[in-house]
């Protein structure tokens, strides 16, 4: 496998800052705006977006965390004993504009599962999507992000790894491909 860095720590931070400012610009004047991170990478990114928005705009947006494990249509194929994380959304989603946050958008199945999970909690006013990496190849469902850090048009056999400092390493996005 050949590994290539496609985003440095600086690139990740710059992309998150741009995305946070775009979220605020697009949702100016909205009173009920919240971020929901999808476990695991989306949780860290939602927290970072919230901090950036607080620093730049002075707003402390509510943040929730969503586990979609049992909503996936392929969970039984992945593992007989799936690891279920905690969903923690400390506010009612009713009438909120929600920004779902994830690290990579690839097939769209994770986002579909997240939408199902949110709808079980109530009816938001609007749901938007923010992803650090938008893989343009391999989409199986008609889902596109409102906010993206980087569009990547690579083969479906390539793998993208988002490494975040919250996992004990440095921020980086790595593309693994066959030589």
Biotite code that builds the C-alpha atoms (Angstrom):
import biotite.structure as struc

atoms = struc.array([
    struc.Atom([0.000, 0.000, 0.000], chain_id="A", res_id=1, res_name="UNK", atom_name="CA", element="C"),
    struc.Atom([1.191, 3.468, -0.856], chain_id="A", res_id=2, res_name="UNK", atom_name="CA", element="C"),
    struc.Atom([0.365, 6.149, 1.733], chain_id="A", res_id=3, res_name="UNK", atom_name="CA", element="C"),
    struc.Atom([0.033, 9.805, 0.802], chain_id="A", res_id=4, res_name="UNK", atom_name="CA", element="C"),
    struc.Atom([-0.820, 12.669, 3.112], chain_id="A", res_id=5, res_name="UNK", atom_name="CA", element="C"),
    struc.Atom([-3.625, 14.684, 1.512], chain_id="A", res_id=6, res_name="UNK", atom_name="CA", element="C"),
    struc.Atom([-4.278, 17.043, 4.449], chain_id="A", res_id=7, res_name="UNK", atom_name="CA", element="C"),
    struc.Atom([-1.842, 18.267, 7.083], chain_id="A", res_id=8, res_name="UNK", atom_name="CA", element="C"),
    struc.Atom([-2.794, 19.433, 10.562], chain_id="A", res_id=9, res_name="UNK", atom_name="CA", element="C"),
    struc.Atom([-2.778, 22.998, 9.245], chain_id="A", res_id=10, res_name="UNK", atom_name="CA", element="C"),
    struc.Atom([-5.064, 22.013, 6.335], chain_id="A", res_id=11, res_name="UNK", atom_name="CA", element="C"),
    struc.Atom([-7.505, 20.322, 8.725], chain_id="A", res_id=12, res_name="UNK", atom_name="CA", element="C"),
    struc.Atom([-7.649, 23.379, 10.991], chain_id="A", res_id=13, res_name="UNK", atom_name="CA", element="C"),
    struc.Atom([-8.079, 25.784, 8.076], chain_id="A", res_id=14, res_name="UNK", atom_name="CA", element="C"),
    struc.Atom([-10.870, 23.642, 6.579], chain_id="A", res_id=15, res_name="UNK", atom_name="CA", element="C"),
    struc.Atom([-12.702, 23.428, 9.911], chain_id="A", res_id=16, res_name="UNK", atom_name="CA", element="C"),
    struc.Atom([-12.464, 27.198, 10.387], chain_id="A", res_id=17, res_name="UNK", atom_name="CA", element="C"),
    struc.Atom([-13.848, 27.802, 6.889], chain_id="A", res_id=18, res_name="UNK", atom_name="CA", element="C"),
    struc.Atom([-16.658, 25.308, 7.460], chain_id="A", res_id=19, res_name="UNK", atom_name="CA", element="C"),
    struc.Atom([-17.581, 26.853, 10.840], chain_id="A", res_id=20, res_name="UNK", atom_name="CA", element="C"),
    struc.Atom([-17.758, 30.329, 9.322], chain_id="A", res_id=21, res_name="UNK", atom_name="CA", element="C"),
    struc.Atom([-19.870, 29.041, 6.423], chain_id="A", res_id=22, res_name="UNK", atom_name="CA", element="C"),
    struc.Atom([-22.280, 27.373, 8.858], chain_id="A", res_id=23, res_name="UNK", atom_name="CA", element="C"),
    struc.Atom([-22.711, 30.673, 10.702], chain_id="A", res_id=24, res_name="UNK", atom_name="CA", element="C"),
    struc.Atom([-23.092, 32.697, 7.507], chain_id="A", res_id=25, res_name="UNK", atom_name="CA", element="C"),
    struc.Atom([-25.700, 30.332, 6.051], chain_id="A", res_id=26, res_name="UNK", atom_name="CA", element="C"),
    struc.Atom([-27.655, 30.183, 9.317], chain_id="A", res_id=27, res_name="UNK", atom_name="CA", element="C"),
    struc.Atom([-27.504, 33.826, 10.352], chain_id="A", res_id=28, res_name="UNK", atom_name="CA", element="C"),
    struc.Atom([-30.346, 34.772, 12.658], chain_id="A", res_id=29, res_name="UNK", atom_name="CA", element="C"),
    struc.Atom([-31.450, 31.212, 13.377], chain_id="A", res_id=30, res_name="UNK", atom_name="CA", element="C"),
    struc.Atom([-32.144, 30.879, 17.093], chain_id="A", res_id=31, res_name="UNK", atom_name="CA", element="C"),
    struc.Atom([-32.248, 27.078, 17.321], chain_id="A", res_id=32, res_name="UNK", atom_name="CA", element="C"),
    struc.Atom([-29.018, 25.904, 15.706], chain_id="A", res_id=33, res_name="UNK", atom_name="CA", element="C"),
    struc.Atom([-27.047, 22.890, 16.956], chain_id="A", res_id=34, res_name="UNK", atom_name="CA", element="C"),
    struc.Atom([-24.234, 20.558, 15.932], chain_id="A", res_id=35, res_name="UNK", atom_name="CA", element="C"),
    struc.Atom([-24.509, 16.762, 16.114], chain_id="A", res_id=36, res_name="UNK", atom_name="CA", element="C"),
    struc.Atom([-21.364, 14.679, 15.708], chain_id="A", res_id=37, res_name="UNK", atom_name="CA", element="C"),
    struc.Atom([-21.615, 11.125, 14.444], chain_id="A", res_id=38, res_name="UNK", atom_name="CA", element="C"),
    struc.Atom([-19.434, 8.683, 16.409], chain_id="A", res_id=39, res_name="UNK", atom_name="CA", element="C"),
    struc.Atom([-16.497, 8.593, 16.332], chain_id="A", res_id=40, res_name="UNK", atom_name="CA", element="C"),
    struc.Atom([-14.677, 11.118, 14.136], chain_id="A", res_id=41, res_name="UNK", atom_name="CA", element="C"),
    struc.Atom([-17.705, 13.359, 13.767], chain_id="A", res_id=42, res_name="UNK", atom_name="CA", element="C"),
    struc.Atom([-17.888, 13.815, 17.546], chain_id="A", res_id=43, res_name="UNK", atom_name="CA", element="C"),
    struc.Atom([-14.385, 15.313, 17.671], chain_id="A", res_id=44, res_name="UNK", atom_name="CA", element="C"),
    struc.Atom([-15.049, 17.494, 14.637], chain_id="A", res_id=45, res_name="UNK", atom_name="CA", element="C"),
    struc.Atom([-18.383, 18.776, 16.027], chain_id="A", res_id=46, res_name="UNK", atom_name="CA", element="C"),
    struc.Atom([-16.615, 19.796, 19.236], chain_id="A", res_id=47, res_name="UNK", atom_name="CA", element="C"),
    struc.Atom([-13.953, 21.615, 17.233], chain_id="A", res_id=48, res_name="UNK", atom_name="CA", element="C"),
    struc.Atom([-16.523, 23.394, 15.060], chain_id="A", res_id=49, res_name="UNK", atom_name="CA", element="C"),
    struc.Atom([-18.362, 24.487, 18.200], chain_id="A", res_id=50, res_name="UNK", atom_name="CA", element="C"),
    struc.Atom([-15.140, 25.951, 19.651], chain_id="A", res_id=51, res_name="UNK", atom_name="CA", element="C"),
    struc.Atom([-14.331, 27.797, 16.437], chain_id="A", res_id=52, res_name="UNK", atom_name="CA", element="C"),
    struc.Atom([-17.851, 29.241, 16.262], chain_id="A", res_id=53, res_name="UNK", atom_name="CA", element="C"),
    struc.Atom([-17.613, 30.317, 19.899], chain_id="A", res_id=54, res_name="UNK", atom_name="CA", element="C"),
    struc.Atom([-14.233, 32.004, 19.279], chain_id="A", res_id=55, res_name="UNK", atom_name="CA", element="C"),
    struc.Atom([-15.320, 33.804, 16.102], chain_id="A", res_id=56, res_name="UNK", atom_name="CA", element="C"),
    struc.Atom([-18.993, 34.518, 16.754], chain_id="A", res_id=57, res_name="UNK", atom_name="CA", element="C"),
    struc.Atom([-19.301, 34.412, 20.541], chain_id="A", res_id=58, res_name="UNK", atom_name="CA", element="C"),
    struc.Atom([-22.055, 31.779, 20.287], chain_id="A", res_id=59, res_name="UNK", atom_name="CA", element="C"),
    struc.Atom([-22.040, 28.623, 22.373], chain_id="A", res_id=60, res_name="UNK", atom_name="CA", element="C"),
    struc.Atom([-24.017, 26.268, 20.141], chain_id="A", res_id=61, res_name="UNK", atom_name="CA", element="C"),
    struc.Atom([-25.423, 23.101, 21.686], chain_id="A", res_id=62, res_name="UNK", atom_name="CA", element="C"),
    struc.Atom([-23.575, 19.959, 20.634], chain_id="A", res_id=63, res_name="UNK", atom_name="CA", element="C"),
    struc.Atom([-24.890, 16.416, 20.646], chain_id="A", res_id=64, res_name="UNK", atom_name="CA", element="C"),
    struc.Atom([-23.350, 13.046, 19.855], chain_id="A", res_id=65, res_name="UNK", atom_name="CA", element="C"),
    struc.Atom([-25.058, 10.347, 17.824], chain_id="A", res_id=66, res_name="UNK", atom_name="CA", element="C"),
    struc.Atom([-24.356, 6.624, 17.622], chain_id="A", res_id=67, res_name="UNK", atom_name="CA", element="C"),
    struc.Atom([-25.843, 5.076, 14.495], chain_id="A", res_id=68, res_name="UNK", atom_name="CA", element="C"),
    struc.Atom([-24.557, 1.510, 14.930], chain_id="A", res_id=69, res_name="UNK", atom_name="CA", element="C"),
    struc.Atom([-27.948, -0.183, 15.202], chain_id="A", res_id=70, res_name="UNK", atom_name="CA", element="C"),
    struc.Atom([-29.445, 2.013, 12.470], chain_id="A", res_id=71, res_name="UNK", atom_name="CA", element="C"),
    struc.Atom([-26.960, 0.843, 9.853], chain_id="A", res_id=72, res_name="UNK", atom_name="CA", element="C"),
    struc.Atom([-28.393, -1.458, 7.212], chain_id="A", res_id=73, res_name="UNK", atom_name="CA", element="C"),
    struc.Atom([-25.178, -3.497, 7.277], chain_id="A", res_id=74, res_name="UNK", atom_name="CA", element="C"),
    struc.Atom([-24.480, -3.795, 11.026], chain_id="A", res_id=75, res_name="UNK", atom_name="CA", element="C"),
    struc.Atom([-25.070, -7.536, 11.061], chain_id="A", res_id=76, res_name="UNK", atom_name="CA", element="C"),
    struc.Atom([-22.612, -7.982, 8.199], chain_id="A", res_id=77, res_name="UNK", atom_name="CA", element="C"),
    struc.Atom([-19.900, -6.017, 10.000], chain_id="A", res_id=78, res_name="UNK", atom_name="CA", element="C"),
    struc.Atom([-20.078, -7.781, 13.358], chain_id="A", res_id=79, res_name="UNK", atom_name="CA", element="C"),
    struc.Atom([-22.265, -10.158, 15.295], chain_id="A", res_id=80, res_name="UNK", atom_name="CA", element="C"),
    struc.Atom([-21.538, -8.086, 18.415], chain_id="A", res_id=81, res_name="UNK", atom_name="CA", element="C"),
    struc.Atom([-21.506, -4.437, 17.346], chain_id="A", res_id=82, res_name="UNK", atom_name="CA", element="C"),
    struc.Atom([-19.898, -1.916, 19.685], chain_id="A", res_id=83, res_name="UNK", atom_name="CA", element="C"),
    struc.Atom([-22.623, 0.560, 20.553], chain_id="A", res_id=84, res_name="UNK", atom_name="CA", element="C"),
    struc.Atom([-21.490, 3.963, 21.723], chain_id="A", res_id=85, res_name="UNK", atom_name="CA", element="C"),
    struc.Atom([-23.546, 6.539, 23.575], chain_id="A", res_id=86, res_name="UNK", atom_name="CA", element="C"),
    struc.Atom([-26.019, 8.868, 21.937], chain_id="A", res_id=87, res_name="UNK", atom_name="CA", element="C"),
    struc.Atom([-26.050, 12.063, 23.952], chain_id="A", res_id=88, res_name="UNK", atom_name="CA", element="C"),
    struc.Atom([-28.221, 14.874, 22.627], chain_id="A", res_id=89, res_name="UNK", atom_name="CA", element="C"),
    struc.Atom([-28.964, 17.142, 25.608], chain_id="A", res_id=90, res_name="UNK", atom_name="CA", element="C"),
    struc.Atom([-31.723, 19.104, 23.857], chain_id="A", res_id=91, res_name="UNK", atom_name="CA", element="C"),
    struc.Atom([-34.906, 18.364, 21.959], chain_id="A", res_id=92, res_name="UNK", atom_name="CA", element="C"),
    struc.Atom([-34.255, 18.273, 18.212], chain_id="A", res_id=93, res_name="UNK", atom_name="CA", element="C"),
    struc.Atom([-37.756, 19.632, 17.558], chain_id="A", res_id=94, res_name="UNK", atom_name="CA", element="C"),
    struc.Atom([-37.674, 22.743, 15.359], chain_id="A", res_id=95, res_name="UNK", atom_name="CA", element="C"),
    struc.Atom([-33.865, 22.917, 15.442], chain_id="A", res_id=96, res_name="UNK", atom_name="CA", element="C"),
    struc.Atom([-31.622, 23.478, 12.460], chain_id="A", res_id=97, res_name="UNK", atom_name="CA", element="C"),
    struc.Atom([-29.165, 20.633, 12.935], chain_id="A", res_id=98, res_name="UNK", atom_name="CA", element="C"),
    struc.Atom([-25.740, 20.351, 11.377], chain_id="A", res_id=99, res_name="UNK", atom_name="CA", element="C"),
    struc.Atom([-24.722, 16.686, 11.238], chain_id="A", res_id=100, res_name="UNK", atom_name="CA", element="C"),
    struc.Atom([-20.949, 16.342, 11.376], chain_id="A", res_id=101, res_name="UNK", atom_name="CA", element="C"),
    struc.Atom([-18.877, 13.397, 10.184], chain_id="A", res_id=102, res_name="UNK", atom_name="CA", element="C"),
    struc.Atom([-15.286, 12.863, 9.122], chain_id="A", res_id=103, res_name="UNK", atom_name="CA", element="C"),
    struc.Atom([-15.832, 11.174, 5.733], chain_id="A", res_id=104, res_name="UNK", atom_name="CA", element="C"),
    struc.Atom([-18.812, 10.982, 3.390], chain_id="A", res_id=105, res_name="UNK", atom_name="CA", element="C"),
    struc.Atom([-18.393, 7.986, 1.132], chain_id="A", res_id=106, res_name="UNK", atom_name="CA", element="C"),
    struc.Atom([-21.380, 5.768, 0.245], chain_id="A", res_id=107, res_name="UNK", atom_name="CA", element="C"),
    struc.Atom([-23.947, 7.847, 2.143], chain_id="A", res_id=108, res_name="UNK", atom_name="CA", element="C"),
    struc.Atom([-25.106, 4.931, 4.294], chain_id="A", res_id=109, res_name="UNK", atom_name="CA", element="C"),
    struc.Atom([-23.794, 6.371, 7.560], chain_id="A", res_id=110, res_name="UNK", atom_name="CA", element="C"),
    struc.Atom([-25.655, 9.611, 6.925], chain_id="A", res_id=111, res_name="UNK", atom_name="CA", element="C"),
    struc.Atom([-28.843, 7.738, 6.014], chain_id="A", res_id=112, res_name="UNK", atom_name="CA", element="C"),
    struc.Atom([-28.587, 5.857, 9.305], chain_id="A", res_id=113, res_name="UNK", atom_name="CA", element="C"),
    struc.Atom([-27.979, 9.135, 11.167], chain_id="A", res_id=114, res_name="UNK", atom_name="CA", element="C"),
    struc.Atom([-31.072, 10.676, 9.586], chain_id="A", res_id=115, res_name="UNK", atom_name="CA", element="C"),
    struc.Atom([-33.152, 7.688, 10.710], chain_id="A", res_id=116, res_name="UNK", atom_name="CA", element="C"),
    struc.Atom([-31.769, 7.978, 14.253], chain_id="A", res_id=117, res_name="UNK", atom_name="CA", element="C"),
    struc.Atom([-32.501, 11.713, 14.431], chain_id="A", res_id=118, res_name="UNK", atom_name="CA", element="C"),
    struc.Atom([-36.043, 11.276, 13.137], chain_id="A", res_id=119, res_name="UNK", atom_name="CA", element="C"),
    struc.Atom([-36.666, 8.808, 15.963], chain_id="A", res_id=120, res_name="UNK", atom_name="CA", element="C"),
    struc.Atom([-35.814, 11.663, 18.357], chain_id="A", res_id=121, res_name="UNK", atom_name="CA", element="C"),
    struc.Atom([-38.161, 14.233, 16.828], chain_id="A", res_id=122, res_name="UNK", atom_name="CA", element="C"),
    struc.Atom([-38.640, 16.481, 13.847], chain_id="A", res_id=123, res_name="UNK", atom_name="CA", element="C"),
    struc.Atom([-35.930, 19.073, 13.225], chain_id="A", res_id=124, res_name="UNK", atom_name="CA", element="C"),
    struc.Atom([-36.673, 22.139, 11.116], chain_id="A", res_id=125, res_name="UNK", atom_name="CA", element="C"),
    struc.Atom([-33.710, 21.477, 8.810], chain_id="A", res_id=126, res_name="UNK", atom_name="CA", element="C"),
    struc.Atom([-30.809, 19.026, 8.725], chain_id="A", res_id=127, res_name="UNK", atom_name="CA", element="C"),
    struc.Atom([-27.548, 20.093, 7.086], chain_id="A", res_id=128, res_name="UNK", atom_name="CA", element="C"),
    struc.Atom([-24.392, 18.029, 6.607], chain_id="A", res_id=129, res_name="UNK", atom_name="CA", element="C"),
    struc.Atom([-20.750, 18.958, 7.281], chain_id="A", res_id=130, res_name="UNK", atom_name="CA", element="C"),
    struc.Atom([-17.918, 16.557, 6.453], chain_id="A", res_id=131, res_name="UNK", atom_name="CA", element="C"),
    struc.Atom([-14.174, 16.955, 6.496], chain_id="A", res_id=132, res_name="UNK", atom_name="CA", element="C"),
    struc.Atom([-13.704, 14.655, 3.472], chain_id="A", res_id=133, res_name="UNK", atom_name="CA", element="C"),
    struc.Atom([-16.253, 14.286, 0.683], chain_id="A", res_id=134, res_name="UNK", atom_name="CA", element="C"),
    struc.Atom([-15.389, 11.201, -1.364], chain_id="A", res_id=135, res_name="UNK", atom_name="CA", element="C"),
    struc.Atom([-16.872, 11.777, -4.791], chain_id="A", res_id=136, res_name="UNK", atom_name="CA", element="C"),
    struc.Atom([-16.448, 8.153, -5.974], chain_id="A", res_id=137, res_name="UNK", atom_name="CA", element="C"),
    struc.Atom([-18.564, 5.329, -4.598], chain_id="A", res_id=138, res_name="UNK", atom_name="CA", element="C"),
    struc.Atom([-21.693, 7.198, -3.490], chain_id="A", res_id=139, res_name="UNK", atom_name="CA", element="C"),
    struc.Atom([-24.594, 4.769, -3.233], chain_id="A", res_id=140, res_name="UNK", atom_name="CA", element="C"),
    struc.Atom([-27.246, 7.187, -1.983], chain_id="A", res_id=141, res_name="UNK", atom_name="CA", element="C"),
    struc.Atom([-28.162, 10.679, -3.224], chain_id="A", res_id=142, res_name="UNK", atom_name="CA", element="C"),
    struc.Atom([-26.582, 12.508, -0.276], chain_id="A", res_id=143, res_name="UNK", atom_name="CA", element="C"),
    struc.Atom([-24.329, 15.547, -0.638], chain_id="A", res_id=144, res_name="UNK", atom_name="CA", element="C"),
    struc.Atom([-22.754, 17.726, 2.063], chain_id="A", res_id=145, res_name="UNK", atom_name="CA", element="C"),
    struc.Atom([-23.655, 21.369, 2.643], chain_id="A", res_id=146, res_name="UNK", atom_name="CA", element="C"),
    struc.Atom([-20.168, 21.984, 4.046], chain_id="A", res_id=147, res_name="UNK", atom_name="CA", element="C"),
    struc.Atom([-16.990, 20.127, 3.118], chain_id="A", res_id=148, res_name="UNK", atom_name="CA", element="C"),
    struc.Atom([-13.346, 20.419, 3.928], chain_id="A", res_id=149, res_name="UNK", atom_name="CA", element="C"),
    struc.Atom([-11.970, 18.644, 0.867], chain_id="A", res_id=150, res_name="UNK", atom_name="CA", element="C"),
    struc.Atom([-13.470, 16.880, -2.138], chain_id="A", res_id=151, res_name="UNK", atom_name="CA", element="C"),
    struc.Atom([-11.563, 13.707, -3.048], chain_id="A", res_id=152, res_name="UNK", atom_name="CA", element="C"),
    struc.Atom([-12.093, 11.929, -6.364], chain_id="A", res_id=153, res_name="UNK", atom_name="CA", element="C"),
    struc.Atom([-10.233, 8.657, -5.912], chain_id="A", res_id=154, res_name="UNK", atom_name="CA", element="C"),
    struc.Atom([-10.846, 5.036, -6.800], chain_id="A", res_id=155, res_name="UNK", atom_name="CA", element="C"),
    struc.Atom([-13.276, 3.024, -4.670], chain_id="A", res_id=156, res_name="UNK", atom_name="CA", element="C"),
    struc.Atom([-10.359, 0.709, -3.854], chain_id="A", res_id=157, res_name="UNK", atom_name="CA", element="C"),
    struc.Atom([-8.454, 3.561, -2.170], chain_id="A", res_id=158, res_name="UNK", atom_name="CA", element="C"),
    struc.Atom([-8.870, 4.114, 1.567], chain_id="A", res_id=159, res_name="UNK", atom_name="CA", element="C"),
    struc.Atom([-8.956, 7.428, 3.386], chain_id="A", res_id=160, res_name="UNK", atom_name="CA", element="C"),
    struc.Atom([-7.919, 7.625, 7.035], chain_id="A", res_id=161, res_name="UNK", atom_name="CA", element="C"),
    struc.Atom([-8.756, 10.708, 9.060], chain_id="A", res_id=162, res_name="UNK", atom_name="CA", element="C"),
    struc.Atom([-6.364, 10.883, 11.983], chain_id="A", res_id=163, res_name="UNK", atom_name="CA", element="C"),
    struc.Atom([-7.296, 13.377, 14.698], chain_id="A", res_id=164, res_name="UNK", atom_name="CA", element="C"),
    struc.Atom([-5.260, 14.557, 17.662], chain_id="A", res_id=165, res_name="UNK", atom_name="CA", element="C"),
    struc.Atom([-8.062, 13.483, 20.020], chain_id="A", res_id=166, res_name="UNK", atom_name="CA", element="C"),
    struc.Atom([-7.018, 9.890, 19.305], chain_id="A", res_id=167, res_name="UNK", atom_name="CA", element="C"),
    struc.Atom([-3.523, 10.630, 20.602], chain_id="A", res_id=168, res_name="UNK", atom_name="CA", element="C"),
    struc.Atom([-1.815, 11.387, 17.304], chain_id="A", res_id=169, res_name="UNK", atom_name="CA", element="C"),
    struc.Atom([-1.479, 14.472, 15.118], chain_id="A", res_id=170, res_name="UNK", atom_name="CA", element="C"),
    struc.Atom([-4.129, 15.702, 12.694], chain_id="A", res_id=171, res_name="UNK", atom_name="CA", element="C"),
    struc.Atom([-3.677, 14.319, 9.216], chain_id="A", res_id=172, res_name="UNK", atom_name="CA", element="C"),
    struc.Atom([-5.690, 12.796, 6.389], chain_id="A", res_id=173, res_name="UNK", atom_name="CA", element="C"),
    struc.Atom([-3.956, 9.918, 4.634], chain_id="A", res_id=174, res_name="UNK", atom_name="CA", element="C"),
    struc.Atom([-4.846, 8.264, 1.330], chain_id="A", res_id=175, res_name="UNK", atom_name="CA", element="C"),
    struc.Atom([-3.891, 4.596, 1.018], chain_id="A", res_id=176, res_name="UNK", atom_name="CA", element="C"),
    struc.Atom([-3.806, 3.208, -2.494], chain_id="A", res_id=177, res_name="UNK", atom_name="CA", element="C"),
    struc.Atom([-2.338, 0.267, -4.360], chain_id="A", res_id=178, res_name="UNK", atom_name="CA", element="C"),
    struc.Atom([0.783, 1.291, -6.271], chain_id="A", res_id=179, res_name="UNK", atom_name="CA", element="C"),
])
